[in-house]
Amino acid sequence: MRIAVFTDTFFPTTNWIVTSVVTYCKKLADIWHKIIIVTPYNRWVEDFKYNNIEVFTIKWIPAIFYPDFKITFWFTPTLINKIRKFKPELIHFHTQFIVWWQAIIMWKMMKIPTVGTFHTYIADESYLKVMWLNAKIFWDVWWKYNNFFYKKIDKVLVPSKNAQLELINHWINSDNIEILSNPLPHIDLQWIDKKYYLNSVITENIVLYVGRLSKEKNVWISIESIYVASKEIPNILFVIVWDWPERANLELLVKKYNLYKNVLFLWKIANKDLLNSDIFERSKIFLSASPSENQPMTIIEAMNFWLPIVWVEDKWVWELIEYNWYKWLNENYWELAIYLIRLLKNEELRKQMWKESKLMMSSFNSSELAKKLETIYINTISNFNV
């Protein structure tokens, strides 16, 4: 097959959408499918090279309201010419911003089957707060924006049952929805060039967070819980892997509580370097206070390292975490601190949760999931009616 993939976010950015896109594209390319990835330009993207995968970039300007968004032109003649020459049999888009419109234009012009993955709850209250759109009327508008396309394309892929139910509840035909989990990328723990980021860290009581430092992730709540937990466990260390857009505000919070010895900010780390480092293996708990996720890749990666999970009681992740976690009420940092203390002080409890994490990992085998995606593509093309 010849597949055109559209995404607003791509290499070298580290997030679960990029990890999912890259992992699936590589697996499909390994079995001789031809893929072109359309994405906004960045100066490092040319470093991404893989057999049977071509990357085509388009110009963009930054979005003021959210650093992760890139505003591209809605109509790009060079892209149209490129896609026409590539002659895709199917279009697959992964994000709901301007590159999405590029995919829709190509879909309308070429009249070929189209698949879209519902990765992000862009219409969720937590995301809209970031863009100063915190009112019910905007939630409804965003769902109408989503549905305008999701109702018309041939197949909508979702990584979780809850995402499927959410779309059905917002009037997407259940027959057009297919559940396809995010894949765990291949991790080679025998690499000679293993990275060491925590060499100078003495404490063993390490709590880890990996992800954007944006407002909807509620990292400030995690820091406040670390402050409370530090009264009982003075050498607790909260390791944060990312650096923007809220890092400066979070550093002020660390200063306010005098947590210089209890919070360590690391810069963004390439996914392969992160997974082949000492960060996951030295951590004892994976922590997040984010109430707006759709099967986050960071949980899957943490589970692969057998980490217990402490997460907000959020309907979007409950099916992903069963007996290997503590869930706590949103924005209740005191309850969160209690769970951190309980886990750090109870090795047997942590071991029990480690075992549960290990048992669940077979569901995220990237090779098996890529075969399922290939079948979805084949069936979508076979059932397509112009």
ZIMO-V46728 format. One record per pair of residues at least 4 apart in sequence whose C-alpha atoms are under 7 Angstrom apart, sorted by the first residue. I is the first residue (numbers start at 1). J is the second residue. D is the distance in whole Angstrom. If there is no record, write none. Layout:
BEGIN
I:J:D  I:J:D
END
This chain:
BEGIN
1:33:5  1:34:6  1:89:6  2:33:6  2:34:5  2:35:6  2:88:5  2:89:5  2:90:7  3:34:6  3:35:5  3:36:6  3:88:5  3:89:6  3:90:5  3:91:6  4:35:6  4:36:5  4:37:6  4:88:6  4:90:6  4:91:5  4:92:6  5:36:6  5:37:5  5:38:6  5:91:6  5:92:5  5:93:6  6:37:6  6:38:5  6:39:6  6:92:6  6:93:4  6:94:6  6:99:6  6:100:7  6:103:6  7:38:6  7:39:5  7:93:6  7:94:5  7:95:5  7:99:6  8:39:6  8:40:6  8:70:7  8:95:6  8:97:7  8:99:6  9:13:7  9:18:6  9:39:7  10:18:5  10:39:7  11:18:7  11:45:6  12:44:7  12:45:7  12:270:7  13:18:7  14:18:7  14:270:6  14:271:6  15:19:6  15:211:7  16:20:6  16:296:6  16:297:5  17:21:6  17:119:7  18:22:6  19:23:6  20:24:6  20:182:6  20:183:6  21:25:6  22:26:6  23:27:6  23:183:7  23:185:6  24:28:6  24:370:6  25:29:6  26:30:6  27:31:7  27:367:7  27:370:6  28:32:7  28:33:6  28:370:7  29:33:5  29:34:6  29:35:7  29:51:7  29:52:5  29:53:7  32:52:7  33:52:7  34:52:5  34:53:6  35:52:6  35:53:5  35:54:6  36:53:6  36:54:5  36:55:6  36:56:7  37:54:6  37:55:5  37:56:6  38:55:6  38:56:5  38:57:6  39:56:7  39:57:5  39:58:6  40:57:5  40:58:5  40:59:6  40:60:6  41:57:5  41:58:5  41:59:6  59:72:6  60:70:6  60:71:5  60:72:4  61:70:6  61:71:5  61:72:7  62:67:7  62:69:7  62:70:5  62:71:6  63:67:6  63:69:6  63:70:6  63:71:6  65:131:6  67:245:7  71:98:6  72:98:6  72:99:7  74:98:7  74:101:6  74:102:6  75:102:7  76:80:6  77:81:6  78:82:6  79:83:6  80:84:6  80:106:7  81:85:6  82:86:6  83:87:6  89:112:6  90:112:6  90:113:5  90:114:6  91:113:6  91:114:5  91:115:6  92:114:6  92:115:5  92:116:5  93:100:6  93:103:7  93:115:7  93:116:5  93:117:7  94:116:6  94:117:5  94:119:7  95:100:6  96:100:5  98:102:7  99:103:6  100:104:6  101:105:6  102:106:6  103:107:6  104:108:6  105:109:6  106:110:6  107:111:5  107:112:6  107:114:7  111:386:6  113:154:6  113:380:7  113:381:6  113:384:6  114:153:6  114:154:6  114:155:7  115:153:6  115:154:6  115:155:5  115:156:6  116:155:7  116:156:5  116:157:6  117:156:6  117:157:5  117:158:6  118:156:7  118:157:6  118:158:5  119:158:7  119:294:6  120:294:6  122:127:6  123:127:7  123:128:7  123:139:5  123:142:5  123:143:6  124:128:6  124:139:7  125:129:6  125:134:7  125:139:7  126:130:7  126:216:5  126:292:6  127:131:7  127:216:6  128:132:6  128:133:5  128:134:6  129:133:6  129:134:5  130:215:6  130:216:7  133:138:6  135:139:7  136:140:6  137:141:6  138:142:6  139:143:6  140:144:6  141:145:6  142:146:6  143:147:6  144:148:6  146:150:6  147:151:5  149:153:6  150:156:7  151:172:6  154:176:7  154:380:7  155:176:5  155:177:6  156:176:6  156:177:5  156:178:6  157:177:6  157:178:5  157:179:6  157:180:6  158:163:6  158:164:6  158:178:6  158:179:5  158:180:6  159:179:6  159:180:5  159:181:4  159:182:6  159:295:6  160:164:6  160:179:6  160:181:7  160:295:6  161:165:6  161:179:7  162:166:6  162:316:6  163:167:6  163:294:7  164:168:6  164:177:7  165:169:6  166:170:6  167:171:6  167:172:5  168:172:5  168:173:6  168:174:6  181:364:7  182:297:7  182:364:7  183:364:5  183:365:6  183:366:5  183:369:7  184:300:7  184:301:7  184:364:5  184:365:6  184:366:6  185:366:6  187:275:7  189:276:6  194:276:6  194:277:6  195:273:6  195:276:6  195:277:4  195:278:7  196:277:6  196:278:5  197:278:7  197:279:7  198:278:7  198:279:7  203:235:6  205:235:7  205:236:5  205:237:6  205:284:7  205:344:7  206:236:6  206:237:5  206:238:6  206:239:7  206:283:5  206:284:6  207:237:6  207:238:5  207:239:6  207:283:6  207:284:6  207:285:5  207:286:6  207:287:7  208:238:6  208:239:5  208:240:6  208:283:6  208:285:6  208:286:5  208:287:6  209:239:6  209:240:5  209:241:6  209:286:6  209:287:5  209:288:6  210:240:6  210:241:5  210:242:7  210:298:7  211:241:7  211:242:6  212:242:6  212:244:7  213:217:7  213:219:7  213:242:7  213:243:7  213:244:5  213:245:6  213:246:5  213:247:6  214:244:7  214:245:6  214:246:5  215:246:7  216:290:7  217:289:6  217:290:4  218:289:5  218:290:5  219:223:6  219:289:6  220:224:6  220:250:6  221:225:6  221:289:7  221:331:6  221:333:6  222:226:6  222:288:7  222:289:6  222:333:7  223:227:6  224:228:7  224:333:6  225:229:6  225:333:5  225:334:6  225:336:6  225:337:5  226:230:6  226:337:7  227:257:7  228:337:6  229:233:6  229:337:5  229:341:6  230:234:4  230:235:7  230:236:6  235:262:7  236:262:6  237:262:4  237:263:6  238:262:6  238:263:5  238:264:6  239:263:6  239:264:5  239:265:6  240:264:6  240:265:5  240:266:6  241:265:6  241:266:5  241:267:6  241:268:6  242:266:6  242:267:5  242:268:4  243:247:6  243:266:7  243:267:5  243:268:6  246:250:6  247:251:6  248:252:6  249:253:6  250:254:6  251:255:6  252:256:6  253:257:6  254:258:6  254:259:5  254:260:6  255:259:6  255:260:7  259:263:6  269:273:7  269:274:6  270:274:6  271:275:6  272:276:6  273:277:6  274:279:7  278:282:6  279:283:6  280:302:7  280:305:6  281:305:7  284:307:6  285:307:6  285:308:5  285:309:6  286:302:7  286:307:6  286:308:6  286:309:5  286:310:6  287:309:6  287:310:5  287:311:6  288:310:7  288:311:5  288:312:7  289:311:6  289:312:5  290:312:7  291:312:6  291:314:6  293:316:6  293:317:7  294:316:6  294:317:7  295:316:7  295:317:6  295:320:7  297:301:6  298:302:6  299:303:6  300:304:6  301:305:7  302:306:6  302:307:6  303:307:5  303:357:5  303:358:7  304:357:7  304:358:6  304:361:6  306:354:4  306:355:7  306:357:5  306:358:6  307:354:6  307:357:7  308:324:5  308:325:5  308:350:6  308:353:5  308:354:6  309:324:6  309:325:4  309:326:6  310:325:5  310:326:5  310:327:6  311:326:6  311:327:5  311:328:7  312:327:5  312:328:5  312:329:6  312:330:5  313:327:5  313:328:5  313:329:6  313:330:7  314:318:7  317:321:7  318:322:7  321:325:6  323:353:7  323:356:6  324:353:4  324:354:7  324:356:5  324:357:6  325:353:7  326:339:7  328:335:6  328:336:6  332:336:7  333:337:6  334:338:6  335:339:7  336:340:6  337:341:6  338:342:6  339:343:6  340:344:6  341:345:6  342:346:6  343:349:7  343:350:6  346:350:7  347:351:6  348:352:6  349:353:6  350:354:6  351:355:6  352:356:7  353:357:6  354:358:6  355:359:6  356:360:7  357:361:7  365:369:6  366:370:6  367:371:6  368:372:7  369:373:6  370:374:6  371:375:6  372:376:6  373:377:6  374:378:6  375:379:6  376:380:6  377:381:6  378:382:6  379:383:6  380:384:6
END
